[in-house]
């Protein structure tokens, strides 16, 4: 299946379904599962590893800058920005 043949709206919806849980639960396991699923599904969806690497390279280069700024300016106690409603 070639990804160019899929409706662009369906691609955006799939992107939202896949990335929204990652934004809600930011941890190492979620990131590694996401990375593994991306690497495994790329050839199935018609994206070569070369194209995947070329498109992901900017993120790989910029991510350490984000980590350094969090290490320097982040609060050690790690407060919540927002809270989800509790169903108790």
Number of C-alpha atoms within 10 A of each C-alpha: 10 10 13 11 7 10 9 11 9 10 13 11 11 11 11 12 11 12 12 10 11 15 11 8 11 10 10 9 10 14 14 11 12 15 12 11 11 13 16 12 12 15 14 12 13 12 16 13 13 9 11 14 12 10 11 11 11 10 9 11 10 10 10 11 11 10 11 11 10 12 11 8 8 12 9 8 6 7 8 6 5 6 6 5 6 5 4 3
